[in-house]
Amino acid sequence: MNNFVWATAEERGNFRAVVNKFKDYCQPLKNITIERFNFNSIVQREGETFDSFVTELQNKTATPVSLVH
């Protein structure tokens, strides 16, 4: 908690602000290169319906990672 950067001294004592700082700190970083590779590797499998394939693509694009550079 002592290593967090606070905008104001009041924010440091605010419980919700402290919880948000911990959430931000504990959230894992995304490897954009790997995420792009995984997305670009998606292919329609044999026997997979087109609707199922499109749903998989939509689920992957819903991931909050920038796939466009």
Secondary structure, 3 states (H helix, E strand, C coil): CCCCCCCCHHHHHCHHHHHHHHHHHHCCCCCHHHHHHHHHCCCCCCCCCHHHHHHHHHHHHCCCCCCCC
